[in-house]
Amino acid sequence: MKWFKEDLYGATITQWLAIDKLIYKGKSKYQKILLFENKSLGRVLALDGIVQTTEKDEFIYHEMIVHVPMMSHPNPRRVLIVGGGDGGAAEEVLKYGSVERVVMVDIDGEVVELAKKYLRKICKRAFEDKRLELIIDDGVKYVANTDEKFDVVIVDSPDPIGPGKVLFTKRFYQSIYRVLDKVGVMSRQAGSTFFQGNELPQAVRLLRQVFPLNDVYLTAVPTYIGGLFSFVLSGKGLKAWPSLKVLEKRFAQAGIKTDYYTPEVHKASFVLPVYVARAIAK
């Protein structure tokens, strides 16, 4: 049996996943790509040796990076997704009948084409939806140059290495602030709270220089080794995040089906353990 070895956090921790069937192995202009089947996880996508998503648990990550910002906005009609080449975030956004337009900008077209062909359980029919405009380009360049305005921006990026490194700069988030409408919400992942301890505080410190409203929320994705995984929610033109009562109303009106997200989970995800709260307080 062949195995995929994922070295994490400076190669101090290793995760092994059995490759029950190799689907694709190659290298794009930007990164190494590996796609394989695992009996426990289904199809697995790894970029530069790091697991990005699996058919088994992708719903947790994608529902939390999408529905938390979408439900936090009073009327999300125009959405920008930066990254998200597997199509999972787009598929969740397009569940909303209120959404009129989605722009998805990913730098690596090869990942997108592989997702269309082999990861249909994740992206479903998102790429065929007429509301979605797919742009294969540098997301940093796009937000710096576009004149279009968005209600919600979702930054579905890999870790701050390789092609994803430019998505972790102050200038990039200043551009996102600019492309958000008068009332806007942004979400982004900020890594493992336990093994990537510096990433979250750095993200919060950076975003506080750009957005007036910023809060951390958490979830646990089984294949993202390290316990609680973090996100940052940033708001423009909002004084506070919606109450549970408002979230319940919006969720009922949206009529979407989820496997992880609920309004109660939404609110609970912002309750932080002491070690996380202490880290971002600094």
TINU-166381 format. One line per 3 residues: for each residue x negated, y, z of N, C-alpha, C. Coordinates in steps of 0.02 Angstrom, whole numbers, plus 50000, padded with zeros to 5 digits. Each point is the difference from the previous one (the first is absolute). Last residue first. Layout:
! residues N
X,Y,Z,X,Y,Z,X,Y,Z; ... $
! end
This chain:
! residues 282
50154,51995,51171,49934,50029,50000,49988,50047,49941; 50196,49866,50025,50003,50060,50042,49932,50036,50001; 50034,49788,49892,50020,50057,49958,50005,50064,50041 $
49937,49800,50112,49954,50010,49945,50019,50061,49958; 50141,49924,50177,49939,50031,50026,49952,50018,49943; 50196,49880,49950,50017,50069,50019,49938,50037,50024 $
49976,49772,49957,50011,50036,49938,50014,50074,50015; 49976,49851,50181,49935,50007,49966,50006,50037,49934; 50198,49950,50131,49956,50050,50031,49936,50010,49960 $
50215,49919,49866,49963,49975,50057,49950,50052,50025; 50224,50078,49867,49930,49979,49993,49971,49970,50064; 50239,50054,49849,49979,49992,50069,49930,49968,50000 $
50127,50036,49800,49964,50060,50022,49979,49997,50073; 50134,49832,49890,49933,49997,49972,49958,50060,50020; 50237,49974,50053,49955,49963,50045,49928,50001,49976 $
50175,50096,49867,49986,50040,50059,49949,49966,50046; 50065,49880,49806,49971,50065,49981,49981,50040,50063; 50124,49803,50024,49929,49986,49989,49963,50065,49983 $
50230,50017,50016,49972,49987,50067,49925,49985,49995; 50125,50028,49799,49992,50063,50036,49969,49991,50069; 49932,49816,49830,50066,50022,50023,49989,50068,50032 $
49845,49805,49842,50018,50067,50023,50073,50004,50023; 49913,49794,49909,49962,50020,50059,50026,50066,50029; 50089,49896,49804,49984,49939,50038,49961,50017,50064 $
50197,50135,49831,49931,49993,50021,49990,49935,50039; 50181,50154,49824,49987,49939,50037,49926,49995,50016; 50178,50223,49953,49945,49957,49977,49993,49938,50045 $
50154,50209,49999,50024,49933,49982,49946,49953,49975; 50027,50247,50074,49956,49976,49947,50021,49931,49976; 50110,50101,50185,50019,50033,49937,49957,49974,49942 $
49950,49925,50218,50065,49974,49979,50021,50030,49933; 49805,50083,50099,49989,49930,49980,50065,49969,49974; 50006,50217,50093,49967,50000,49935,49990,49929,49973 $
50090,50026,50217,50047,50027,49950,49969,49997,49930; 49865,49942,50183,50052,49949,49990,50050,50022,49947; 49835,50154,50068,49971,49945,49961,50052,49946,49985 $
50062,50176,50143,49993,50024,49931,49972,49945,49955; 50011,49955,50229,50068,50007,49974,49999,50022,49927; 49798,49991,50122,50023,49934,49982,50070,50003,49969 $
49859,50220,49969,50018,49959,50057,50022,49931,49976; 49822,50160,49860,50071,49987,50014,50010,49954,50060; 49787,50168,49986,50023,49941,49964,50072,49984,50019 $
49904,50256,50003,49995,49938,50038,50023,49942,49956; 49975,50219,49913,49982,50017,50069,49990,49938,50042; 49962,50049,49725,50042,49965,50049,49977,50020,50070 $
49892,50061,49788,50065,50031,50002,50049,49966,50047; 49808,49849,49936,49997,50070,49980,50071,50028,50001; 49852,49767,50108,50058,50036,49976,49986,50073,49985 $
49889,49727,50039,49989,50072,50002,50058,50036,49968; 49907,49747,50109,50056,50034,49968,49990,50075,50009; 49836,49764,50007,50013,50068,50023,50056,50029,49958 $
49911,49736,50083,50019,50047,49948,50006,50069,50031; 49886,49733,50067,50025,50068,50011,50017,50037,49935; 49983,49737,50129,49978,50038,49941,50034,50068,50003 $
49938,49790,50188,50043,50054,49977,49968,50040,49944; 49882,49776,50031,50056,50021,50042,50041,50055,49969; 49807,49883,49900,49983,50053,50047,50058,50025,50040 $
49982,49886,49742,49972,49979,50064,49983,50060,50045; 50174,49953,49804,49954,50056,50014,49972,49989,50070; 50163,49851,49914,49936,49990,49964,49953,50059,50006 $
50220,50001,50114,49959,49941,50017,49933,49994,49964; 50127,50224,50072,50002,49962,49938,49954,49940,50010; 50133,50197,50159,49952,49945,49998,50010,49960,49937 $
50040,50275,50087,50032,49936,49987,49946,49947,50001; 50047,50289,50064,49964,49937,49998,50043,49941,49977; 49960,50298,50001,50044,49944,50014,49965,49935,49982 $
49955,50289,50051,49975,49933,49984,50054,49948,50014; 50011,50277,49930,50007,49950,50053,49978,49932,49974; 50022,50292,49944,49965,49937,49987,50011,49952,50058 $
50058,50265,49889,50031,49945,50037,49967,49935,49981; 49928,50207,49902,50021,50023,50067,50029,49944,50044; 49803,49982,49799,50072,49995,50012,50019,50023,50071 $
49769,50012,49926,50039,50013,49939,50075,50004,50013; 49825,49945,50162,49975,50061,49969,50042,50022,49940; 50039,49795,50115,50022,50055,50043,49975,50068,49973 $
49929,49796,49899,50069,50019,49981,50027,50057,50042; 49783,49909,50049,50001,50030,49933,50070,50027,49983; 49972,49878,50200,49964,50063,50005,50003,50038,49934 $
50086,49782,50005,50043,50046,50037,49968,50069,50004; 49873,49827,49905,50057,50017,49957,50045,50051,50033; 49821,49913,50124,49975,50043,49947,50057,50023,49954 $
50048,49841,50170,49988,50068,50027,49975,50049,49948; 50031,49774,49925,50062,50033,50019,49988,50069,50030; 49811,49862,49944,50038,50022,49941,50063,50038,50018 $
49843,49890,50156,49985,50070,49982,50045,50026,49944; 50011,49770,50085,50020,50048,50050,49988,50072,49981; 50018,49760,49903,49981,50060,49962,50018,50060,50044 $
50044,49787,50086,49934,49990,49970,49976,50059,49957; 50213,50011,50120,49953,49966,50045,49929,49996,49970; 50198,50091,49891,49987,50041,50060,49945,49970,50043 $
50032,49981,49727,50009,49962,50062,49982,50043,50060; 50074,50132,49773,49957,49945,50021,50019,49966,50066; 50112,50182,49867,49940,50025,50035,49962,49944,50034 $
50204,50077,49793,49974,49950,50047,49935,50026,50030; 50208,50159,49917,49939,49968,49977,49978,49949,50051; 50216,50191,49920,49974,49945,50041,49937,49973,49969 $
50171,50241,49994,49948,49956,49973,49983,49944,50048; 50203,50206,49934,49973,49951,50047,49947,49957,49964; 50151,50258,49980,49967,49942,49973,49970,49955,50054 $
50137,50246,49922,50007,49947,50051,49971,49937,49969; 49968,50175,49868,50004,50038,50062,50011,49955,50060; 49891,49869,49805,50048,50054,49998,50002,50036,50068 $
49777,49873,49907,50062,49987,50036,50046,50062,49995; 49779,50002,49913,50049,49969,49954,50065,49980,50036; 49815,50099,50123,50022,50046,49947,50054,49970,49956 $
49895,49868,50166,50042,50050,50032,50028,50048,49947; 49843,49846,49927,50064,49968,50013,50048,50049,50033; 49781,50072,49965,50035,49995,49936,50068,49967,50009 $
49859,50008,50184,50022,50068,49985,50038,50001,49934; 49898,49802,50061,50061,50011,50037,50025,50072,49996; 49795,49940,49893,50054,49959,49972,50066,50014,50036 $
49804,50101,50083,50022,50031,49938,50058,49962,49968; 49890,49912,50193,50044,50056,50015,50028,50032,49937; 49932,49738,49997,49968,50065,50006,50051,50055,50014 $
50008,49751,49936,49994,50012,50072,49964,50066,50012; 50034,49885,49787,50067,50010,50026,50000,50015,50075; 49806,49941,49865,50019,50070,49988,50070,50015,50026 $
49906,49777,50011,49967,50046,50047,50024,50072,49991; 50056,49790,49872,50048,50029,50048,49970,50053,50044; 49879,49865,49834,50042,50050,49968,50050,50033,50047 $
49805,49890,50131,50011,49991,49928,50045,50054,49972; 50041,49984,50249,49939,49977,49967,50016,49994,49926; 50154,50045,50206,49959,50054,49972,49931,49978,49976 $
50227,49838,49995,49957,50031,50050,49955,50053,49968; 50217,49964,49862,49958,49952,50035,49959,50035,50054; 50243,50101,49926,49930,49994,49980,49966,49942,50034 $
50232,50137,49959,49991,49928,50010,49930,49982,49976; 50156,50221,50062,49931,49985,49981,49985,49928,50020; 50226,50162,49946,49977,49939,50034,49930,49985,49974 $
50192,50216,50012,49938,49974,49971,49977,49941,50042; 50241,50158,49953,49962,49951,50038,49938,49980,49961; 50136,50170,49914,50029,50000,50067,49959,49955,50047 $
49909,50142,49776,50027,49937,50024,50028,50009,50070; 49914,50145,49755,50012,49999,50071,50035,49935,50020; 49825,50093,49785,50062,49969,50022,50005,50000,50076 $
49814,50070,49856,50043,50054,50023,50067,49973,50027; 49733,49889,49976,50071,50000,49983,50036,50062,50027; 49759,49942,50036,50018,50035,49938,50075,50004,49985 $
49890,49889,50192,49966,50065,49995,50026,50041,49941; 50072,49776,50040,50031,50046,50048,49968,50069,49998; 49910,49831,49856,50070,50013,49985,50030,50052,50048 $
49778,49921,50032,50005,50045,49943,50073,50019,49986; 49961,49837,50162,49974,50065,50024,50006,50052,49946; 50053,49775,49948,50052,50033,50039,49978,50068,50026 $
49919,49872,49774,49974,50015,50066,50054,50040,50038; 50086,49837,49807,49954,50057,50005,49977,50005,50073; 50204,49891,49848,49936,49969,50017,49947,50055,49998 $
50278,49997,50036,49943,50036,49973,49936,49965,50023; 50288,49962,49980,49935,49973,50020,49944,50038,49964; 50271,50040,50072,49949,50018,49952,49933,49976,50028 $
50277,49940,50050,49929,49997,50016,49957,50021,49941; 50242,49974,49998,49984,50056,50043,49926,50004,50016; 50102,49822,49873,49992,50061,49960,49984,50061,50043 $
49937,49734,50046,50050,50050,50020,49986,50066,49963; 49863,49799,49996,50048,50007,49945,50053,50053,50015; 49828,49936,50156,49967,50031,49943,50046,50007,49939 $
50077,49894,50204,49984,50070,50010,49970,50033,49938; 50095,49770,50063,50010,50034,49936,49983,50075,50005; 49884,49827,50166,50066,49986,49970,50006,50036,49932 $
49813,49987,50170,50022,50060,49964,50070,49993,49970; 49910,49817,50128,49985,50061,50037,50029,50061,49964; 50015,49784,49907,50035,49994,50064,49990,50063,50042 $
49885,49972,49793,50069,50021,49992,50041,49994,50064; 49752,49975,49919,50025,50018,50067,50072,50025,49997; 49862,49933,49804,49993,49947,50050,50031,50015,50068 $
50004,50148,49797,50001,49932,49975,50005,49947,50054; 49987,50236,50047,50058,49990,49956,50006,49927,49979; 49809,50064,50121,50059,50000,50042,50063,49987,49959 $
49797,50029,49887,50001,49935,50035,50062,49994,50044; 49961,50205,49895,50020,49950,49950,50002,49930,50031; 49923,50179,50135,50071,50008,49984,50023,49946,49952 $
49772,50013,50048,50037,49976,50059,50075,50003,49986; 49858,50093,49840,49996,49927,49999,50037,49969,50059; 49974,50239,49974,50053,49971,49960,49999,49924,49998 $
49909,50192,50174,49979,49938,49969,50058,49965,49964; 50016,50209,50127,49940,50009,49960,49982,49938,49959; 50247,50103,50078,49949,49952,50024,49941,50002,49952 $
50251,50127,50065,49934,50013,49970,49950,49951,50031; 50283,50050,49967,49950,49957,50031,49934,50009,49964; 50258,50124,50035,49937,50001,49963,49950,49958,50039 $
50283,50029,49986,49942,49975,50036,49940,50004,49953; 50277,50097,50024,49936,49995,49964,49946,49976,50047; 50231,50015,50067,50008,50016,49929,49936,49988,49960 $
50129,49914,50243,49937,50015,49967,50011,50009,49925; 50170,49931,50159,49990,50073,49998,49937,50019,49961; 50063,49772,50049,50040,50028,49946,49991,50074,49992 $
49825,49814,50102,50042,50057,50017,50037,50026,49939; 49834,49825,49995,50061,49974,50030,50050,50056,50014; 49772,50031,49920,50053,49997,49949,50064,49966,50026 $
49801,50015,50134,50026,50067,49988,50061,49998,49954; 49881,49798,50041,50038,50022,50058,50031,50069,49989; 49859,49913,49832,50060,49958,50005,50043,50022,50059 $
49788,50099,49972,50048,50025,49951,50066,49961,50004; 49820,49927,50132,50027,50062,50026,50053,50028,49952; 49885,49805,49932,50042,49987,50057,50032,50064,50029 $
49835,49965,49811,50070,50015,49987,50047,49991,50059; 49747,49984,49961,50038,49937,50000,50075,50010,49989; 49840,50184,50018,49998,49965,49937,50038,49935,49997 $
49960,50208,50159,50057,49953,49998,50004,49959,49937; 49903,50257,50024,49977,49931,50011,50058,49953,49990; 50087,50220,50051,49930,50000,49980,49971,49933,50018 $
50258,50108,49955,49961,49946,50031,49929,50004,49972; 50233,50169,50023,49934,49987,49970,49967,49945,50039; 50270,50100,49959,49949,49965,50041,49937,49990,49959 $
50262,50129,50021,49939,49996,49958,49943,49973,50043; 50214,50018,50098,50019,49989,49930,49940,49990,49954; 50091,50010,50277,49943,49984,49957,50022,49983,49928 $
50094,50123,50226,50028,49984,49934,49943,49985,49950; 49965,50038,50241,50073,50005,49997,50030,49981,49932; 49774,49893,50119,50018,50057,49958,50076,50004,49992 $
49894,49823,50117,49983,50061,50037,50017,50063,49961; 50020,49777,49912,50054,50013,50048,49987,50063,50041; 49834,49932,49847,50062,50011,49962,50058,50016,50047 $
49784,49941,50092,50004,50068,49971,50066,50014,49963; 49980,49783,50093,49991,50050,50053,49999,50071,49971; 50009,49812,49853,50064,50019,50030,49993,50049,50058 $
49800,49917,49877,50050,50033,49958,50060,50025,50040; 49816,49876,50095,49968,50059,49968,50050,50039,49959; 50072,49800,50107,49982,50051,50050,49966,50061,49969 $
50065,49810,49866,50060,50031,50030,49981,50056,50048; 49825,49873,49902,50034,50043,49951,50063,50033,50029; 49874,49844,50136,49961,50060,49982,50040,50047,49955 $
50101,49795,50050,49989,50038,50062,49965,50066,49985; 50036,49837,49828,50059,50039,50016,49991,50043,50063; 49837,49839,49915,49997,50067,49971,50058,50044,50021 $
49936,49757,50051,50009,50052,50051,49999,50071,49972; 49991,49792,49861,50033,49981,50062,50015,50059,50046; 49877,50011,49788,50072,49993,49991,50036,49988,50065 $
49774,50141,50001,50019,49931,49988,50075,49996,49992; 49776,50195,49991,50070,49981,50011,50009,49925,49988; 49783,50109,50016,50043,50058,49994,50072,49984,50015 $
49738,49897,50061,50070,49986,49985,50041,50064,50000; 49735,49986,49939,50045,50015,50055,50072,49986,49980; 49798,49989,49855,49992,49953,50055,50045,50011,50060 $
50007,50131,49794,49933,50007,50030,49993,49958,50064; 50234,49984,49944,49960,50047,49962,49935,50012,50037; 50222,49809,49987,49942,50028,50035,49961,50046,49954 $
50255,49860,50029,49959,50046,49961,49945,50028,50044; 50176,49770,49994,49959,50047,50039,49959,50043,49952; 50233,49819,50015,49948,50032,49960,49967,50056,50040 $
50106,49825,50154,50021,50014,49931,49943,50031,49962; 49993,49918,50232,50012,50071,49987,50028,50016,49931; 49943,49775,50087,50033,50034,50055,50023,50071,49983 $
49877,49862,49843,50062,49965,50018,50039,50035,50055; 49847,50124,49818,49987,49968,50064,50065,49970,50024; 49882,50112,49756,50056,49974,50039,49974,49965,50063 $
49889,50217,49849,50004,49928,50009,50062,49981,50040; 49831,50208,49882,50070,49984,50010,50005,49924,50003; 49809,50221,49999,50011,49929,50009,50074,49988,50015 $
49807,50203,49909,50070,49979,50009,50004,49925,50006; 49817,50229,50020,50007,49929,49989,50072,49980,50017; 49943,50254,49913,49995,49954,50057,50005,49927,49978 $
49999,50203,49851,49995,50029,50066,49986,49951,50056; 50035,49955,49761,49953,50056,50000,49985,50023,50071; 50078,49754,49996,50023,50056,49960,49945,50053,50000 $
49994,49724,50037,49977,50065,50024,50025,50053,49953; 50073,49727,50080,49967,50044,49953,49980,50065,50032; 50163,49761,50019,49939,50025,50031,49963,50042,49949 $
50257,49860,50050,49958,50048,49962,49940,50020,50042; 50144,49814,50060,50040,50030,49946,49958,50047,49957; 49965,49773,50173,49971,50064,49977,50041,50026,49941 $
50067,49833,50214,50001,50007,49927,49972,50069,49982; 49984,49923,50219,50033,49940,49975,50007,50001,49924; 49844,50115,50192,50022,50015,49932,50029,49935,49971 $
49971,50091,50267,49992,49947,49949,50025,50025,49933; 49895,50154,50198,50064,49980,49971,49988,49948,49946; 49868,50133,50225,49997,49953,49945,50071,49982,49977 $
49857,50210,50141,50063,49963,49991,49993,49955,49939; 49826,50144,50186,50013,49968,49935,50067,49963,50002; 49837,50207,50131,50056,49953,50005,50013,49973,49930 $
49828,50152,50030,49997,49972,50067,50055,49949,50012; 49942,50148,49802,49985,49928,49999,49990,49971,50069; 50080,50225,49952,49928,49994,50000,49976,49928,50005 $
50234,50031,49992,49973,50043,50052,49924,49992,50007; 50101,49800,49866,50033,50061,50023,49959,50038,50051; 50007,49794,49791,49959,50030,50053,50028,50068,50018 $
50096,49767,49877,50010,50072,50007,49958,50025,50059; 50017,49776,49824,49972,50026,50061,50007,50076,50000; 50117,49772,49876,49985,50071,49993,49977,50025,50068 $
49993,49739,49887,50022,50047,50051,49981,50071,49981; 50045,49726,49893,49964,50063,49998,50031,50049,50051; 49988,49716,49992,50042,50060,50000,49956,50063,50000 $
! end
